[in-house]
């Protein structure tokens, strides 16, 4: 029963985190001049408009509530005031929101450890502490994963903004096969792929909280 509750909590945290991620994309696009997400009703924290059957249900179940995604918030890059860096800024907004969320809950973890240590007598604080650990770790994992420079991940928008025009063929190739590559990395990469995500996440987690993640 306890494992089932933990699993539900992790899935809920993943959904909550990916919704914030996508809403951040939408507000960044709005700030830069594009109202597509606003007109589509996607500038809301209500999870239902954002849920994706595969990314918000199947993948979280298969990964034990450790990973997932929501439907991408639509935006029109041609409406952005900054045509060179606009898409990159919209892309970075999602991971930045996850890092900000992780930092807030990571600060709570650090303060608990400073003032109470590891022997937390209050059940409420102990439970909230464990939730904060999960929120911090999951959001850092989402941020690091999405910053990989592979389409459709957000890091690809930064990469494409930096690439000279003569490398347009590389961009077209990555856009054509990028999603397949992401699926291969997630489900078949195994020992090769996981350290790429896990090691920087653990390092940043320790930097923010002052401790290692323990679940």
C-alpha positions, 0 to 999 in steps of 0.5 A, spaced: 500 500 500 505 504 501 509 503 495 502 504 491 502 511 494 509 513 493 508 511 486 502 515 485 505 521 488 511 520 483 506 520 478 503 526 480 509 530 481 511 528 474 505 531 471 505 537 476 512 539 473 511 537 466 505 542 466 509 548 469 514 546 464 510 547 458 506 553 461 513 556 462 514 555 454 507 559 453 508 565 457 515 566 454 512 566 447 507 570 449 512 575 452 516 575 446 510 577 442 506 570 440 499 569 443 498 562 440 498 558 446 494 563 449 489 562 444 489 555 445 488 555 452 494 552 454 496 558 459 493 554 465 496 550 470 490 546 469 493 539 467 488 536 463 489 541 457 496 539 457 496 531 458 499 526 453 497 519 453 504 517 452 508 522 456 503 523 461 501 516 463 504 510 459 511 513 460 511 515 468 508 508 469 513 504 465 519 509 469 516 508 476 513 515 476 520 518 475 519 521 468 514 523 463 512 529 458 506 533 456 503 535 450 508 541 447 505 548 448 504 551 441 507 557 438 509 560 432 516 562 431 514 567 426 511 571 431 516 572 436 520 579 436 527 576 436 527 571 430 534 569 431 534 567 439 526 567 440 525 560 439 531 558 443 529 563 449 522 559 449 525 553 449 530 555 455 524 557 459 521 550 460 527 547 463 529 554 467 522 553 470 524 546 472 530 549 475 527 554 479 522 549 482 527 545 484 531 550 487 525 553 491 524 546 494 531 544 494 532 550 499 527 547 504 531 541 504 537 545 506 534 549 511 531 542 514 538 539 514 541 546 517 536 546 523 533 539 524 539 535 521 537 528 519 533 526 525 526 529 523 521 528 529 515 531 526 511 526 521 509 532 517 515 535 516 518 528 515 513 527 509 514 534 506 521 533 506 521 527 502 516 530 497 521 536 496 526 531 495 522 528 489 520 534 487 527 537 486 530 531 483 524 530 478 525 537 476 532 537 475 532 530 471 526 534 467 531 540 466 537 536 464 534 531 459 530 537 456 536 541 455 539 535 450 540 538 443 536 533 440 529 535 437 524 535 439 527 537 446 528 544 448 536 544 447 535 543 440 532 550 439 538 553 443 543 549 438 539 551 432 540 558 434 547 557 434 548 553 428 550 557 422 546 557 416 550 553 412 549 547 417 541 547 415 542 540 413 544 538 419 538 541 423 533 538 417 536 531 419 536 532 426 528 534 426 527 528 421 530 523 426 530 526 433 524 523 436 526 516 434 533 518 437 530 520 443 526 514 444 532 509 443 536 513 448 530 513 453 528 505 452 534 502 449 540 507 451 541 503 458 548 504 461 550 509 456 544 514 457 542 514 464 549 517 467 548 523 462 542 525 466 543 522 472 550 524 474 549 532 473 542 531 476 546 528 482 551 534 482 546 539 482 542 536 487 547 536 492 549 543 490 542 546 491 540 542 497 547 540 501 546 532 501 545 526 496 538 524 493 535 518 497 528 515 496 
